[in-house]
Amino acid sequence: MKIRRFFLFFLISGFCSLVYEVVWLRLAMARFGVTTPMVSIVLSVFMAGLGIGSWAGGALMRRLGRSRAAAPLRLYGVLELLIGLSSVVAPWTIESGYQWLRSGHYVAWNSSSYYLVAGAWTAISLLPWCTCMGATFPFAMAAIRRLSFSESRQSFSYLYLANVLGAILGTLVPAFILIELLGFHGTLEVARALNLLLGAGVILLSFAPTPDVHMEEIAAKPGSGSRSILWLLFATGLCSMAMEVVWIREFTIYLGNVVYAFASILAIYLGATFFGSQWYRKRSNPQDPRVGVQAWILVGAASLLPLLAADPRLEPVKRFIGWEVLRAVAGVGPFSAVVGFLTPMLVDRWSAGDPDRAGRAYAVNVAGSILGPLVAGFWILPWLGERWGLCALALPLFAIGVSSLRSTAARLSVGLRPAPSFAAALTASLVLIFATQGYETLYHDRMELRDYTATVIATGEGMNRRLLVNGIGMTALTPITKMMAHLPLSLLGHPPQNSLVICFGMGTTFRSMTTWGIDVTAVELVPSVPKLFGYFHSDGPKLLESPHARVVVDDGRRFLERTPDQFDVIAVDPPPPTGAPASSFLYSRQFYSVLMPHLKPGGIAQIWFPGGEPASGGDEATLASVAKALRDSFPYVRAFQSTEGWGVHFLASAQAFPNFAPGDLPQKMPQAAADDLVEWSDATPQEMMADVLGREMPLNALIAGQPAVPPVEDDRPINEYFFLRTRLQKYIGYRMYGRPAVTTTAGN
């Protein structure tokens, strides 16, 4: 068998693995909550499985000893078949655990208990399959070693290169094409088909006659690297994955939609890693201590380039489409290329093609990759923020560079003199640190808070106050957020007793509901956001002291699944942009099936849809999809355009809405509520209510423009994945849903 076939094997395998990671993460988020701890648990389980599989697979190959080439090759094929089956079993297991939790008595558990049980179930669901993925490396390396010993000494870097290229495709193709067309489960079916074809093909090839190398060659002592290499692999894994968390916070403000920002950054990281690995593969001898000196000199300085690329002062030089992506490439690419050089070099140097040693080395690298996001998310970012957090992560890389120069024959000819080059890199790094600025400097008068979820900024004065979460504007002081409370409470057929607000924001809707003299609960995902309540409303801290007011830091959907309470009104104000994952889970039919049992008889749910540009997922198709999800979930749905002429208040109920004349609604409001409604307006309560009620929008009219669009589902979030439909309509005038777009010219 030709060794180059393994490149194709690992190209397909890398593609499928990234598809599974993305989809499994999404399925777990939908079932167990869109919270940072839950996301960290899923990613940690995934990486832990890779590490365990790599270590255990290498140990198994050592025990097989002098077996013929067909044995490890056949085992590798079986692994790919098992991974393909995971596309069915893992989602079923996640769903089973979710249903078990919902049917149990877990609603009274505290958060730590919930995460413990949910994390354990996630491990049960995903760990076996991720372990299989990790074991593919040592199994394939063992097969190569038995087929061609001379080509096996750099077999890890060869497979690593193919795997990274597949991972790039596994990042971009699902995010930009497959999920939008097929949904998450349809995308899993594509990956499953590829995995099963790959596994079956490898097993068939294993029966073909192949000349084995001499067993004496296989028994030769491999590897000559010191154990310090393992520490270097651990450090590079930790720092690179921690930096990836920082990059997402730094560049999402420029790249926009979270899904595409994450996919773009991951693709840039993997693409640069691929080219770095190619750079390494061209070197003649991985055991030569001179190889890699340049990389260790560059790694620290390259890690600080995002400081320059994310500097907001670069925005005025924007002159062409794709500038935002280019700045991400400039910030992320160089460091990723250096890491792409170093990682396979270190593994090859440690293992020299031995599957057992390679498995252990890769497992150590993965262990660092597990710890990196946890360190960044729960310690570095909350304490230091993006800029100084990046500097903190660069420090160990500079220390490694110094150590490398001391332990390597630095005076040998390696294309440049190491010591002066390192000094130049260090000087450039200091310039990057002290000459650049973060986006927060755009707001001179601000309050800035950080936590494991986000960096939150409150800025501005008077009615121009703004709330930004990771650089994205969340909301403003507007009568619209007051109407989210007063409109549904006024339309109730009975006096309200309690209400729930999902997404706290500036706290305006929460504050307006308290003026009705009822019990009000608010749920907010970002812990720092409620702490800024007093910045936007001077009476905010006093309101929070009331026994009738409660703020819960949690995922809104998860909160509903854990609480037995029912409410007269539930007001949902999904966070912008409309295409954010957190918004998808608050617009889907599955969310409404969770919400409806928590409405009291005659209760009303208010769902706010802001609309906006297609680039944020707020196009006509998204509006129609949201309207369809509500229509399919509730027997009674009404829609009203906001008092400012944009966005839609959807009101949904299991019972028919009472018939009230517009003038009757203000009469039902307590005086404090009526005063609150007109706090920022010159109109009377009667005029404001009449204005909104006069803007009713028939539900069928909202759907008519896109009749074929499916409703928002957890499996197919139309608002979140919109790349194809917006590009098809923009460039060729074709709509994926509904009628073909009609292009008009000015003056017609």
C-alpha positions in Angstrom: 0.0 0.0 0.0 1.3 3.4 -0.9 2.0 5.6 2.2 0.4 8.7 0.6 -3.0 7.0 0.9 -2.8 7.8 4.6 -2.8 11.5 3.8 -6.3 11.0 2.3 -7.4 8.9 5.2 -6.5 11.6 7.7 -7.8 14.4 5.6 -11.3 12.8 5.7 -10.8 11.8 9.4 -9.9 15.4 10.3 -12.9 16.8 8.5 -15.3 14.4 10.2 -13.8 15.0 13.7 -14.3 18.8 13.4 -17.9 18.3 12.2 -18.6 16.1 15.2 -17.0 18.6 17.7 -19.1 21.5 16.4 -22.4 19.6 16.2 -22.0 17.8 19.6 -21.1 21.1 21.2 -24.3 22.6 19.8 -26.5 19.7 20.8 -25.1 19.8 24.4 -25.6 23.6 24.6 -29.3 23.2 23.5 -29.9 20.6 26.1 -27.7 21.6 29.1 -27.4 25.4 28.7 -25.5 28.1 26.8 -23.2 28.8 29.7 -19.4 29.1 29.8 -19.0 26.2 32.3 -21.1 23.9 30.1 -19.2 24.8 26.9 -15.9 24.3 28.8 -17.1 20.9 30.0 -17.9 19.7 26.4 -14.7 21.0 24.9 -12.7 19.5 27.8 -14.4 16.1 27.4 -13.6 16.2 23.6 -9.9 17.1 24.2 -9.6 14.6 27.1 -10.9 11.8 24.8 -8.2 12.7 22.2 -5.5 12.6 24.8 -6.7 9.3 26.4 -7.1 7.7 22.9 -3.6 8.8 21.9 -2.0 7.5 25.0 -4.0 4.2 25.1 -3.7 3.6 21.4 0.1 4.0 21.6 0.3 1.5 24.5 -1.8 -1.0 22.6 0.4 -0.7 19.5 3.4 -1.4 21.8 1.7 -4.6 23.1 1.0 -5.7 19.5 4.8 -5.6 19.1 5.9 -7.4 15.9 2.5 -7.9 14.4 2.2 -7.6 10.6 1.1 -4.3 9.0 -2.4 -5.6 8.4 -3.3 -5.7 12.1 -2.9 -2.0 13.0 -4.3 -1.0 9.7 -7.4 -3.1 10.2 -7.8 -1.8 13.7 -7.5 1.8 12.3 -10.3 1.0 9.9 -12.5 -0.4 12.8 -11.9 2.9 14.7 -13.2 4.9 11.7 -16.3 2.7 11.6 -16.9 3.2 15.3 -16.5 7.0 14.9 -19.1 7.0 12.2 -21.5 5.2 14.5 -21.0 8.0 17.0 -23.0 10.3 14.8 -26.1 8.4 15.8 -25.3 7.1 19.3 -23.8 10.4 20.8 -26.9 12.6 19.9 -29.2 9.9 21.2 -27.2 9.6 24.5 -27.2 13.4 25.0 -31.0 13.5 24.4 -31.6 10.6 26.8 -29.6 12.3 29.5 -31.5 15.5 29.0 -34.9 13.7 29.2 -33.7 11.9 32.3 -32.7 15.2 34.0 -36.0 16.8 33.1 -38.0 13.9 34.5 -36.1 13.7 37.7 -36.1 15.9 40.9 -33.1 17.9 39.8 -35.0 21.2 39.8 -34.0 21.9 43.3 -30.3 21.2 42.7 -27.8 24.0 43.0 -25.8 24.9 39.9 -22.7 23.0 41.0 -24.7 19.8 41.3 -26.3 20.4 38.0 -23.0 20.9 36.2 -21.6 17.8 38.0 -24.4 15.6 36.7 -24.6 17.2 33.3 -20.8 17.0 32.9 -20.8 13.4 33.9 -23.5 12.6 31.3 -21.6 14.6 28.7 -18.5 12.5 29.4 -20.6 9.3 29.1 -22.0 10.5 25.8 -18.8 11.8 24.1 -15.7 10.4 25.7 -15.7 6.9 24.1 -15.9 8.3 20.6 -13.4 11.0 21.2 -11.1 8.3 22.6 -11.4 6.5 19.3 -10.5 9.7 17.4 -7.4 10.1 19.5 -6.3 6.5 18.9 -6.3 6.9 15.1 -2.8 8.6 15.2 -0.8 5.7 16.9 -2.8 3.1 15.0 -2.0 4.7 11.6 1.6 5.3 12.7 2.0 1.7 13.6 0.7 0.7 10.1 3.1 3.1 8.4 6.0 1.8 10.5 5.3 -1.7 9.4 4.9 -0.8 5.7 7.9 1.5 5.4 10.2 2.0 8.3 12.4 4.5 6.5 9.4 6.8 6.0 8.0 6.4 9.5 10.4 8.6 11.5 8.3 11.7 10.5 5.0 9.9 10.2 3.3 11.9 12.9 3.9 15.2 11.2 2.7 13.7 7.9 -0.6 12.6 9.5 -0.8 15.8 11.5 -0.5 17.8 8.3 -3.4 15.9 6.6 -5.5 16.0 9.8 -5.1 19.8 10.1 -6.1 20.3 6.4 -9.2 18.1 7.0 -10.0 20.1 10.1 -9.9 23.3 8.1 -12.5 21.9 5.7 -14.4 20.5 8.7 -14.6 24.0 10.1 -15.5 26.0 7.0 -17.8 23.6 5.0 -20.3 22.9 7.8 -20.4 26.5 9.0 -20.8 28.2 5.6 -22.7 25.5 3.7 -23.9 22.2 5.2 -25.6 23.3 8.4 -27.6 26.0 6.5 -28.7 23.5 3.9 -29.1 20.3 6.0 -29.3 21.3 9.7 -27.1 19.8 12.4 -28.3 16.2 12.1 -28.1 16.3 8.3 -24.5 17.5 8.6 -23.9 14.6 11.0 -25.2 12.2 8.3 -22.7 13.5 5.8 -19.8 13.0 8.3 -21.2 9.5 9.1 -21.2 8.5 5.5 -17.7 9.6 5.0 -16.5 7.9 8.1 -18.2 4.6 7.2 -16.8 4.7 3.7 -13.4 5.5 5.0 -13.5 2.7 7.6 -14.8 0.1 5.1 -12.2 1.1 2.5 -9.3 0.9 4.9 -10.4 -2.6 6.1 -10.7 -3.8 2.5 -7.2 -2.4 1.7 -5.8 -4.2 4.8 -6.5 -7.6 3.1 -4.4 -6.7 0.1 -0.9 -8.2 0.1 1.7 -5.7 1.4 5.4 -6.3 1.9 6.3 -5.9 5.6 9.6 -4.4 6.7 12.1 -6.5 8.7 10.9 -6.9 12.2 14.5 -6.0 13.4 14.0 -2.5 12.1 10.7 -2.1 14.0 12.4 -3.3 17.2 15.1 -0.6 16.8 15.2 1.8 19.7 13.2 4.9 18.6 13.4 8.5 19.7 16.2 10.4 21.4 14.5 13.4 22.8 14.7 14.4 26.4 11.7 14.6 28.7 11.8 18.4 28.5 10.2 18.0 25.1 7.0 16.8 26.8 6.9 20.0 28.9 7.3 22.0 25.8 4.4 20.2 24.1 2.3 20.8 27.2 3.2 24.5 27.3 2.5 25.1 23.6 -0.9 23.3 23.8 -1.9 25.3 26.9 -0.8 28.7 25.5 -2.2 28.2 22.0 -5.7 27.1 23.1 -5.8 29.8 25.8 -5.0 32.4 23.2 -7.7 31.1 20.9 -10.2 32.0 23.6 -8.7 35.5 23.8 -8.7 35.9 20.0 -12.4 35.1 19.8 -13.1 38.0 22.3 -10.7 40.3 20.5 -11.9 39.8 16.9 -15.6 39.0 17.2 -16.3 42.8 17.4 -14.8 43.1 13.9 -15.9 39.8 12.4 -19.6 40.1 13.5 -21.8 37.0 13.8 -20.4 34.8 16.5 -20.7 31.6 14.4 -18.8 32.9 11.5 -16.3 34.7 13.7 -15.5 31.5 15.5 -15.3 29.5 12.3 -13.1 32.1 10.6 -10.7 32.3 13.5 -10.5 28.6 13.9 -10.0 28.2 10.1 -7.2 30.9 10.2 -5.6 29.1 13.1 -5.7 25.7 11.4 -4.7 27.1 8.0 -1.6 28.8 9.4 -0.9 25.6 11.4 -1.0 23.7 8.1 1.5 26.0 6.5 3.7 25.9 9.6 3.7 22.1 9.5 4.6 22.2 5.8 7.5 24.5 6.7 8.7 21.9 9.2 8.2 19.0 6.8 10.7 20.6 4.4 13.4 20.5 7.0 15.8 17.5 6.5 16.3 16.2 10.0 14.0 16.7 12.9 16.6 15.4 15.3 19.0 18.2 14.4 19.0 20.6 17.5 19.4 23.6 15.2 15.9 22.9 13.7 13.3 25.0 15.4 15.6 27.7 16.9 14.1 30.3 14.6 10.6 29.2 15.7 11.4 29.5 19.4 12.8 33.0 18.8 9.6 34.1 17.0 6.9 32.4 19.1 6.7 35.0 21.9 6.6 38.0 19.6 4.2 36.4 17.2 1.8 35.7 20.1 1.5 39.5 20.7 0.6 40.4 17.1 -3.2 40.3 17.9 -2.6 43.5 20.0 -1.8 45.3 16.8 -4.3 43.6 14.6 -7.2 44.3 17.0 -6.2 48.0 17.6 -9.3 50.1 16.9 -7.2 52.8 15.4 -6.6 50.7 12.3 -10.2 51.0 11.4 -9.8 54.3 9.5 -7.4 52.6 7.1 -10.1 50.2 6.0 -10.4 50.5 2.2 -11.7 47.2 0.9 -14.0 44.2 1.5 -12.5 41.6 3.7 -10.4 44.0 5.8 -11.9 42.5 9.0 -10.8 39.0 8.0 -7.4 40.3 7.0 -6.7 41.8 10.4 -7.6 38.5 12.0 -5.2 36.7 9.6 -2.5 39.2 10.5 -3.1 38.7 14.2 -3.6 35.0 14.4 -1.7 33.6 11.5 2.0 34.1 12.4 1.7 32.6 15.8 -0.4 29.7 14.6 2.2 29.0 11.8 5.0 28.9 14.4 3.0 26.5 16.6 2.3 24.4 13.5 6.0 24.1 13.0 6.8 23.3 16.6 4.2 20.7 17.5 4.9 18.1 14.9 8.7 18.8 15.3 8.6 18.1 19.0 6.5 14.9 18.6 8.7 13.6 15.8 11.8 14.4 17.8 10.4 12.6 20.8 9.0 9.6 19.0 11.0 9.1 15.8 8.0 7.3 14.4 7.3 5.0 17.4 3.5 4.9 17.9 3.7 4.5 21.7 6.0 7.5 22.2 4.0 9.6 19.7 0.8 8.7 21.5 2.2 9.8 24.8 3.6 13.0 23.4 0.4 14.0 21.7 -1.6 13.2 24.8 0.6 15.6 26.8 0.0 18.3 24.1 -3.7 17.6 24.4 -3.6 17.9 28.2 -2.2 21.4 27.8 -5.0 22.1 25.3 -7.6 21.0 27.8 -6.2 23.3 30.5 -5.7 26.3 28.2 -9.3 27.4 27.7 -10.1 26.8 31.3 -7.2 29.0 32.5 -8.1 31.7 29.9 -11.9 31.7 30.6 -12.0 31.4 34.3 -8.8 33.1 35.4 -6.8 35.2 32.9 -9.7 37.0 31.1 -11.7 37.8 34.3 -8.6 39.2 36.0 -6.6 40.7 33.2 -8.8 41.1 30.2 -7.8 40.6 26.6 -4.7 42.7 26.3 -2.9 41.9 29.5 -4.2 38.3 29.4 -2.4 37.9 26.0 0.8 39.4 27.6 0.5 36.9 30.5 0.3 34.0 28.1 3.2 35.2 26.1 5.5 35.2 29.2 6.1 31.4 29.3 6.7 31.4 25.6 9.5 34.0 26.0 10.9 31.9 28.9 11.0 28.8 26.6 12.7 30.9 24.0 15.5 31.9 26.4 15.8 28.3 27.6 16.0 27.0 24.0 18.8 29.4 23.2 20.8 28.3 26.2 20.3 24.6 25.6 20.9 24.7 21.8 24.1 25.1 19.9 23.2 28.8 19.3 26.5 29.7 17.7 26.0 27.2 14.9 25.0 28.5 11.5 21.2 28.5 11.4 20.5 31.3 9.0 20.7 34.0 11.6 22.4 34.7 14.9 20.0 33.6 17.6 20.8 36.0 20.5 20.5 39.2 18.6 17.4 37.9 16.8 15.8 37.1 20.2 16.6 40.6 21.5 15.0 42.1 18.4 11.9 40.0 18.9 11.7 41.0 22.5 12.1 44.7 21.6 9.3 44.4 19.0 7.1 42.8 21.6 7.6 45.7 24.0 6.6 48.1 21.2 3.5 46.0 20.6 2.5 46.1 24.2 2.9 49.8 24.9 2.1 51.3 21.5 -1.2 49.6 20.8 -4.7 50.0 22.4 -7.7 47.9 23.0 -11.2 48.6 21.7 -12.3 49.7 25.2 -10.2 52.8 24.8 -12.8 54.1 22.3 -15.0 54.8 25.4 -13.1 57.3 27.6 -15.8 57.5 30.3 -16.8 53.9 31.1 -17.3 51.3 33.7 -15.6 48.0 32.7 -16.3 44.6 34.3 -14.9 41.2 33.3 -16.0 37.7 34.1 -15.6 34.2 32.7 -18.3 34.9 30.1 -17.6 38.4 28.8 -16.0 41.8 29.1 -18.8 44.2 29.8 -18.6 48.0 29.3 -21.2 50.7 30.3 -20.6 54.1 28.8 -22.2 57.3 27.8 -24.4 59.8 29.6 -28.1 60.5 29.9 -30.2 58.8 27.2 -27.1 58.0 25.2 -25.9 55.4 27.7 -24.8 52.2 26.1 -24.1 48.6 27.2 -21.5 46.6 25.3 -20.8 42.9 25.8 -17.5 41.8 24.2 -17.6 44.9 22.1 -21.2 44.4 20.8 -23.9 46.9 21.6 -26.7 45.1 23.5 -29.4 47.7 24.0 -30.2 51.4 24.6 -32.5 53.4 26.9 -35.6 53.3 24.8 -39.4 53.1 25.4 -39.4 49.9 23.4 -37.9 48.0 26.4 -40.6 49.5 28.6 -43.3 48.4 26.2 -41.9 44.8 26.5 -43.3 44.9 30.0 -46.3 47.1 29.9 -48.0 45.8 26.7 -48.3 42.1 27.8 -49.1 43.0 31.4 -51.9 45.3 30.2 -53.4 42.7 27.8 -53.8 40.1 30.6 -57.4 39.2 31.4 -56.6 39.1 35.1 -54.5 41.1 37.6 -50.8 39.9 37.3 -49.0 38.4 40.3 -45.6 37.7 38.9 -43.5 37.9 35.8 -40.2 36.7 34.3 -37.7 38.6 32.2 -35.2 36.5 30.2 -32.1 38.7 29.3 -31.6 41.5 31.8 -29.7 43.9 29.6 -29.8 47.5 31.1 -32.6 46.2 33.3 -35.3 48.5 31.8 -37.9 45.8 31.3 -37.2 44.3 34.7 -37.5 47.8 36.3 -40.8 48.5 34.4 -42.4 45.3 35.6 -41.6 46.2 39.3 -43.9 49.2 38.9 -46.9 46.9 38.8 -46.2 45.9 42.4 -45.7 42.2 41.5 -42.9 39.6 42.0 -40.4 39.9 39.2 -37.6 37.5 38.3 -34.9 38.3 35.7 -32.4 35.8 34.2 -29.1 37.0 32.8 -26.4 34.9 31.2 -23.5 37.3 31.8 -22.7 37.7 35.6 -21.3 41.3 35.2 -24.4 42.7 33.4 -26.7 43.0 36.5 -23.9 44.7 38.4 -24.2 47.7 36.1 -27.9 48.2 36.7 -27.2 51.3 38.8 -25.2 52.9 35.9 -28.3 53.0 33.7 -31.0 53.5 36.4 -30.2 55.3 39.6 -32.8 53.5 41.5 -31.5 50.1 40.3 -29.6 49.0 43.5 -32.6 49.9 45.7 -34.9 47.8 43.5 -32.7 44.8 43.8 -33.1 45.0 47.6 -36.8 44.5 47.3 -38.1 41.1 48.4 -40.3 41.1 45.2 -37.3 41.5 42.8 -34.8 38.7 42.0 -32.0 38.4 39.5 -30.7 34.9 38.6 -27.4 34.4 36.6 -28.1 31.5 34.3 -29.1 30.5 30.8 -32.7 31.5 30.4 -33.8 28.3 28.8 -32.0 26.2 31.4 -33.6 28.2 34.1 -37.1 27.4 32.8 -36.2 23.7 32.6 -35.1 23.7 36.3 -37.8 25.8 37.9 -41.3 24.6 38.7 -42.7 28.2 38.8 -45.3 29.6 36.5 -45.7 33.3 35.5 -48.4 35.6 34.2 -46.0 37.2 31.7 -42.6 36.0 30.4 -40.7 38.7 28.4 -37.9 37.4 26.2 -35.4 39.9 24.7 -32.8 37.8 22.9 -29.4 39.4 22.8 -28.1 40.9 19.6 -27.0 40.2 17.0 -30.1 38.2 15.9 -27.7 35.6 14.5 -26.0 34.9 17.8 -26.2 31.3 19.1 -27.8 32.5 22.4 -30.6 34.1 20.3 -31.2 30.9 18.3 -32.1 29.0 21.4 -34.6 31.7 22.4 -36.4 31.7 19.0 -36.8 28.0 18.4 -39.8 25.8 18.6 -38.1 23.7 21.2 -37.6 26.7 23.4 -41.3 27.6 23.1 -42.2 24.0 24.1 -40.2 24.6 27.3 -41.7 28.0 27.9 -45.4 27.3 27.4 -45.9 25.1 30.6 -44.4 28.0 32.6 -47.2 30.4 31.6 -50.2 30.5 33.9 -53.7 30.1 32.4 -54.2 33.2 30.3 -50.5 34.1 30.6 -48.7 35.9 27.8 -45.2 35.5 26.4 -43.6 38.6 24.8 -40.9 37.8 22.3 -38.9 40.7 20.9 -37.5 40.5 17.4 -35.3 43.5 16.5 -34.8 42.9 12.8 -31.8 44.5 11.2 -29.4 43.8 8.4 -29.0 40.3 6.8 -25.4 40.3 8.0 -26.7 39.9 11.5 -29.3 37.3 10.7 -32.1 39.8 10.8 -33.3 39.5 7.2 -36.8 38.8 5.8 -36.3 35.0 5.9 -35.3 35.1 9.6 -38.4 37.2 10.5 -40.6 34.7 8.7 -38.9 31.8 10.3 -39.3 33.3 13.8 -43.0 34.0 13.1 -43.5 30.4 11.9 -41.9 29.0 15.0 -44.3 31.0 17.2 -47.3 30.1 15.0 -46.5 26.4 15.2 -46.0 26.6 19.0 -48.9 28.7 20.3 -52.6 28.7 19.2 -52.8 32.5 19.6 -50.1 34.9 18.4 -50.2 38.6 17.7 -47.4 40.9 16.3 -47.0 44.6 16.8 -44.4 47.0 15.4 -42.6 49.0 18.0 -43.4 52.5 19.0 -40.2 53.6 17.3 -41.2 52.0 14.0 -38.7 49.1 13.9 -38.7 45.6 15.4 -41.6 43.4 16.3 -43.3 42.6 19.7 -44.6 39.1 19.3 -47.3 38.2 21.9 -48.1 34.5 22.3 -50.6 32.7 24.5 -52.3 29.3 25.0 -55.6 31.2 25.4 -57.4 33.8 23.3 -56.4 37.4 24.1 -59.1 39.4 25.8 -60.8 42.1 23.8 -59.7 45.5 25.1 -60.0 48.8 23.4 -56.7 50.7 23.2 -58.0 53.3 25.6 -58.8 50.6 28.2 -55.3 49.4 28.6 -53.8 52.5 30.4 -56.8 52.3 32.8 -55.6 48.9 34.0 -52.1 50.2 34.7 -51.1 51.2 38.3 -50.1 54.9 38.4 -46.5 54.0 38.9 -46.6 51.9 35.8 -48.3 54.6 33.8 -45.6 57.1 34.9 -42.9 54.6 34.0 -44.2 54.1 30.5 -44.0 57.8 29.6 -40.8 58.5 31.5 -38.8 59.0 28.3 -41.7 60.3 26.1 -43.8 63.4 25.7 -46.9 61.3 24.8 -49.6 60.1 27.3 -50.0 56.5 28.2 -53.1 56.4 26.1 -51.3 57.7 23.1 -48.4 55.3 23.4 -50.6 52.3 23.8 -52.8 53.3 20.9 -49.7 53.9 18.7 -48.4 50.3 19.3 -51.8 48.7 19.0 -52.4 50.6 15.8 -49.2 49.0 14.3 -50.5 45.4 14.5 -48.9 43.2 11.8 -50.9 40.1 10.6 -48.8 37.0 11.1 -49.5 35.7 7.6 -48.1 39.0 6.2 -44.8 38.5 7.9 -44.5 35.0 6.4 -45.9 35.7 3.0 -42.6 37.0 1.6 -40.8 33.8 2.5 -43.5 31.0 2.3 -41.0 28.1 2.1 -38.7 29.1 4.9 -38.8 26.5 7.8 -39.5 27.6 11.4 -36.5 28.2 13.7 -35.4 24.9 15.1 -32.6 23.9 17.4 -31.5 21.6 14.6 -31.8 24.3 11.9 -31.4 27.9 13.2 -32.2 30.0 10.2 -31.3 33.2 12.0 -27.8 31.9 12.8 -26.7 30.4 9.5 -27.5 32.8 6.6 -24.3 32.9 4.5 -25.6 31.1 1.4 -29.0 32.8 1.2 -27.6 36.3 1.6 -24.8 35.7 -0.9 -27.1 34.0 -3.4 -29.6 36.9 -3.2 -26.9 39.5 -3.3 -24.9 38.2 -6.2 -27.3 36.3 -8.4 -30.7 37.5 -7.2 -31.8 34.0 -6.1 -33.7 33.4 -2.9 -33.3 30.1 -1.1 -36.8 30.5 0.2 -39.9 32.1 -1.4 -40.0 34.1 -4.6 -36.9 35.0 -6.7 -35.5 38.4 -5.7 -36.4 41.2 -8.1 -33.7 43.7 -8.9 -34.7 47.2 -9.5 -32.8 50.2 -10.6 -33.0 53.8 -9.3 -35.7 55.8 -10.9 -38.0 52.9 -11.9 
